[in-house]
């Protein structure tokens, strides 16, 4: 099996060892709550908007797409869901604190950069095959990680976003995971430190 496929199919589970390390080293002494909470909220906002435009397709275990999504946050950055995840985890690291929060933050970003580089490589290869010149044009205009300020519209495929109720339903598992992670952190830091 292609390692890229392994990481794609298991992208919800591969961060578990990282989560355990963050929880283990958590300590209220190094906690930076306000920036952490802001990052978690911004990251989830980016994810919610991405899911709102891409829909249920974001929950698949197979690489591919029926259509190229270039609306909403996808008109600013090619990987808003992964960017949102990195923001959420970075915020959680800041909330978790510890003796070395900046080292933990760097390790977290490095972990996701490596994982998402593999996944994105596979996704882009597949999207190139599926959408050819349209995807090539999109890829040249819209950055992979750093959002462009101005919305890309040339050749954009405008789709109607899902209603917010459906979006929240699609994103329920992520919201539950964030809440559980934060609850475990609070219990670990404030009851067992």
Sine and cosine of phi, psi and omega as CSV:
sin_phi,cos_phi,sin_psi,cos_psi,sin_omega,cos_omega
0.00,0.00,0.67,-0.74,0.07,-1.00
-0.89,0.45,0.80,-0.60,0.00,-1.00
-0.85,0.53,-0.47,0.88,0.04,-1.00
-0.90,0.44,-0.64,0.77,0.04,-1.00
-0.92,0.40,-0.64,0.77,0.04,-1.00
-0.85,0.53,-0.76,0.65,-0.02,-1.00
-0.92,0.39,-0.57,0.82,0.04,-1.00
-0.91,0.42,-0.78,0.63,-0.05,-1.00
-0.91,0.41,-0.50,0.87,-0.08,-1.00
-0.94,-0.34,0.35,0.94,-0.10,-1.00
-0.88,0.47,-0.36,0.93,0.06,-1.00
-0.98,0.19,-0.36,0.93,-0.11,-0.99
-0.95,-0.31,-0.43,0.90,-0.06,-1.00
-0.88,0.47,-0.45,0.89,0.04,-1.00
-0.97,0.24,-0.08,1.00,-0.07,-1.00
-0.83,0.56,-0.72,0.69,0.05,-1.00
-0.86,0.51,-0.62,0.78,0.05,-1.00
-0.89,0.45,-0.68,0.73,0.03,-1.00
-0.85,0.53,-0.70,0.71,-0.01,-1.00
-0.89,0.45,-0.63,0.77,0.04,-1.00
-0.91,0.41,-0.69,0.72,0.02,-1.00
-0.86,0.51,-0.71,0.70,0.00,-1.00
-0.90,0.43,-0.69,0.72,-0.03,-1.00
-0.86,0.51,-0.69,0.72,-0.07,-1.00
-1.00,0.01,0.01,1.00,-0.02,-1.00
-0.88,0.48,0.63,-0.78,0.02,-1.00
-0.34,-0.94,0.75,-0.67,-0.06,-1.00
-0.90,0.44,-0.35,0.94,-0.01,-1.00
-0.87,0.49,-0.63,0.78,-0.04,-1.00
-0.98,-0.18,0.14,0.99,-0.08,-1.00
-0.93,0.37,0.70,-0.71,0.02,-1.00
-0.85,-0.53,0.99,0.14,-0.17,-0.98
-0.89,0.46,-0.84,0.54,-0.15,-0.99
-0.86,0.51,-0.80,0.60,0.05,-1.00
-0.88,0.48,-0.57,0.82,0.02,-1.00
-0.90,0.44,-0.74,0.67,0.01,-1.00
-0.90,0.44,-0.66,0.75,0.02,-1.00
-0.88,0.48,-0.69,0.72,0.02,-1.00
-0.90,0.45,-0.67,0.74,0.02,-1.00
-0.88,0.48,-0.72,0.70,-0.03,-1.00
-0.91,0.41,-0.68,0.73,0.04,-1.00
-0.90,0.43,-0.67,0.74,0.02,-1.00
-0.88,0.48,-0.67,0.74,0.01,-1.00
-0.94,0.33,-0.54,0.84,0.07,-1.00
-0.89,0.45,-0.67,0.74,0.05,-1.00
-0.88,0.47,-0.72,0.70,0.02,-1.00
-0.88,0.48,-0.75,0.66,-0.03,-1.00
-0.84,0.54,-0.69,0.72,0.02,-1.00
-0.92,0.39,-0.60,0.80,0.06,-1.00
-0.90,0.43,-0.72,0.69,0.01,-1.00
-0.91,0.41,-0.59,0.81,0.01,-1.00
-0.87,0.50,-0.60,0.80,-0.02,-1.00
-1.00,0.02,-0.58,0.81,-0.02,-1.00
-1.00,0.03,-0.42,0.91,0.04,-1.00
0.96,0.27,-0.38,-0.92,-0.09,-1.00
-0.88,0.47,-0.31,0.95,-0.02,-1.00
-0.85,0.53,-0.33,0.94,-0.03,-1.00
-0.96,0.28,-0.19,0.98,-0.05,-1.00
-0.98,-0.18,0.21,0.98,-0.07,-1.00
-0.98,0.19,0.39,-0.92,0.09,-1.00
-0.96,-0.28,0.06,1.00,0.05,-1.00
-0.90,-0.44,0.69,-0.73,0.01,-1.00
-0.97,0.25,0.73,-0.68,0.03,-1.00
0.49,-0.87,0.08,-1.00,0.02,-1.00
-0.32,-0.95,0.54,-0.84,0.06,-1.00
-0.98,0.18,-0.51,0.86,0.07,-1.00
-0.55,-0.84,0.37,-0.93,-0.01,-1.00
-0.99,0.13,0.87,-0.50,-0.01,-1.00
-1.00,-0.01,0.90,-0.44,0.00,-1.00
-0.78,-0.63,0.25,0.97,-0.02,-1.00
-0.98,-0.20,0.13,-0.99,0.00,-1.00
0.87,0.50,-0.71,-0.71,-0.02,-1.00
-0.92,0.39,-0.35,0.94,0.04,-1.00
-0.93,0.37,-0.23,0.97,0.09,-1.00
-0.99,0.12,-0.11,0.99,0.00,-1.00
-0.91,-0.41,-0.56,0.83,-0.05,-1.00
-0.49,-0.87,0.61,-0.79,-0.09,-1.00
-0.96,0.29,-0.40,0.91,-0.10,-1.00
-0.79,-0.61,0.87,0.49,-0.07,-1.00
-0.90,0.44,-0.53,0.85,-0.01,-1.00
-0.93,0.37,-0.67,0.74,0.03,-1.00
-0.94,0.35,-0.63,0.78,0.07,-1.00
-0.88,0.48,-0.70,0.71,0.04,-1.00
-0.87,0.49,-0.67,0.74,0.04,-1.00
-0.87,0.50,-0.69,0.72,-0.01,-1.00
-0.90,0.44,-0.61,0.79,0.05,-1.00
-0.92,0.40,-0.69,0.72,0.00,-1.00
-0.87,0.48,-0.77,0.64,-0.02,-1.00
-0.90,0.44,-0.61,0.79,0.04,-1.00
-0.89,0.45,-0.67,0.74,0.05,-1.00
-0.88,0.47,-0.66,0.75,0.01,-1.00
-0.90,0.43,-0.63,0.78,0.06,-1.00
-0.88,0.48,-0.67,0.74,0.02,-1.00
-0.91,0.42,-0.64,0.77,0.04,-1.00
-0.91,0.42,-0.64,0.76,-0.03,-1.00
-0.91,0.42,-0.54,0.84,0.01,-1.00
0.92,0.40,-0.65,-0.76,-0.05,-1.00
0.93,-0.36,0.11,-0.99,-0.04,-1.00
-0.93,0.38,-0.47,0.88,-0.08,-1.00
-0.74,-0.68,0.87,0.50,-0.09,-1.00
-0.88,0.47,-0.53,0.85,-0.04,-1.00
-0.96,0.30,-0.53,0.85,0.08,-1.00
-0.94,0.35,-0.67,0.74,0.03,-1.00
-0.90,0.44,-0.63,0.78,0.04,-1.00
-0.89,0.45,-0.71,0.70,0.02,-1.00
-0.89,0.46,-0.66,0.75,0.01,-1.00
-0.90,0.43,-0.63,0.77,0.02,-1.00
-0.90,0.44,-0.74,0.67,0.01,-1.00
-0.90,0.44,-0.62,0.78,0.04,-1.00
-0.90,0.43,-0.70,0.72,0.03,-1.00
-0.83,0.56,-0.78,0.63,-0.05,-1.00
-0.94,0.34,-0.56,0.83,0.06,-1.00
-0.87,0.49,-0.68,0.74,0.01,-1.00
-0.93,0.37,-0.74,0.67,-0.03,-1.00
-0.88,0.47,-0.75,0.66,-0.06,-1.00
-0.94,0.33,-0.46,0.89,0.09,-1.00
-0.88,0.47,-0.67,0.74,0.04,-1.00
-0.91,0.42,-0.74,0.67,-0.04,-1.00
-0.90,0.44,-0.72,0.69,-0.03,-1.00
-0.90,0.44,-0.59,0.80,0.06,-1.00
-0.84,0.54,-0.71,0.70,0.02,-1.00
-0.92,0.39,-0.70,0.71,-0.01,-1.00
-0.88,0.47,-0.70,0.71,-0.02,-1.00
-0.91,0.41,-0.61,0.79,0.06,-1.00
-0.87,0.49,-0.69,0.73,0.00,-1.00
-0.93,0.38,-0.71,0.71,-0.01,-1.00
-0.91,0.41,-0.56,0.83,0.09,-1.00
-0.86,0.51,-0.70,0.72,-0.01,-1.00
-0.93,0.38,-0.64,0.76,-0.07,-1.00
-0.97,0.26,-0.64,0.77,-0.18,-0.98
-0.86,-0.50,-0.02,1.00,0.13,-0.99
0.73,0.69,-0.86,-0.52,-0.09,-1.00
-0.89,0.46,-0.56,0.83,0.02,-1.00
-0.88,0.48,-0.69,0.72,-0.01,-1.00
-0.94,0.33,-0.61,0.79,0.02,-1.00
-0.87,0.49,-0.69,0.73,0.04,-1.00
-0.89,0.45,-0.71,0.71,0.02,-1.00
-0.88,0.47,-0.70,0.71,-0.04,-1.00
-0.89,0.45,-0.59,0.81,0.02,-1.00
-0.95,0.31,-0.50,0.87,-0.10,-1.00
-1.00,-0.03,-0.51,0.86,-0.12,-0.99
-0.91,-0.41,0.84,-0.55,-0.05,-1.00
-0.92,0.39,0.41,-0.91,0.00,-1.00
-0.95,0.30,-0.68,0.73,-0.14,-0.99
-0.85,-0.52,-0.71,0.70,-0.09,-1.00
-1.00,-0.04,0.93,-0.37,-0.08,-1.00
-0.87,0.49,0.65,-0.76,0.12,-0.99
-0.98,0.22,0.58,-0.82,-0.05,-1.00
-0.94,0.33,-0.69,0.73,-0.02,-1.00
-1.00,0.03,0.72,-0.70,-0.01,-1.00
-0.90,0.44,0.74,-0.68,0.04,-1.00
-0.98,0.20,0.80,-0.60,-0.03,-1.00
-0.84,-0.55,-0.36,0.93,-0.04,-1.00
-0.90,0.43,0.93,-0.36,0.01,-1.00
0.97,0.23,0.17,0.99,-0.03,-1.00
-0.91,0.41,0.61,-0.79,0.03,-1.00
-0.99,-0.15,1.00,-0.04,-0.04,-1.00
-0.97,0.24,0.85,-0.52,0.07,-1.00
-0.86,-0.51,0.42,-0.91,0.03,-1.00
-0.96,0.27,0.79,-0.61,0.03,-1.00
-0.93,0.37,0.46,-0.89,0.07,-1.00
-0.91,0.42,0.45,-0.89,0.12,-0.99
-0.88,0.47,0.47,-0.88,-0.05,-1.00
-0.85,0.52,-0.59,0.81,0.00,-1.00
-0.87,0.49,-0.72,0.69,0.03,-1.00
-0.90,0.43,-0.64,0.77,0.00,-1.00
-0.87,0.50,-0.72,0.69,0.02,-1.00
-0.90,0.44,-0.56,0.83,0.05,-1.00
-0.91,0.41,-0.70,0.72,0.02,-1.00
-0.90,0.43,-0.57,0.82,-0.12,-0.99
-1.00,-0.07,0.07,1.00,-0.07,-1.00
-0.80,0.60,-0.71,0.70,-0.06,-1.00
-0.90,0.44,-0.64,0.77,0.03,-1.00
-0.91,0.41,-0.69,0.73,0.02,-1.00
-0.89,0.46,-0.65,0.76,0.05,-1.00
-0.90,0.43,-0.65,0.76,0.00,-1.00
-0.90,0.43,-0.70,0.71,0.02,-1.00
-0.88,0.48,-0.72,0.69,-0.01,-1.00
-0.88,0.47,-0.69,0.72,0.00,-1.00
-0.90,0.43,-0.68,0.73,0.01,-1.00
-0.87,0.49,-0.73,0.68,0.01,-1.00
-0.91,0.42,-0.63,0.78,0.03,-1.00
-0.89,0.46,-0.72,0.69,0.03,-1.00
-0.88,0.47,-0.65,0.76,0.03,-1.00
-0.88,0.47,-0.71,0.70,-0.01,-1.00
-0.89,0.46,-0.70,0.72,0.03,-1.00
-0.89,0.46,-0.71,0.71,-0.02,-1.00
-0.89,0.46,-0.72,0.69,-0.10,-0.99
-0.97,0.25,-0.67,0.74,-0.12,-0.99
-0.99,-0.12,-0.29,0.96,0.02,-1.00
-0.95,-0.32,-0.43,0.90,-0.10,-0.99
-0.85,-0.53,0.32,0.95,0.05,-1.00
-0.96,-0.26,0.00,0.00,0.00,0.00
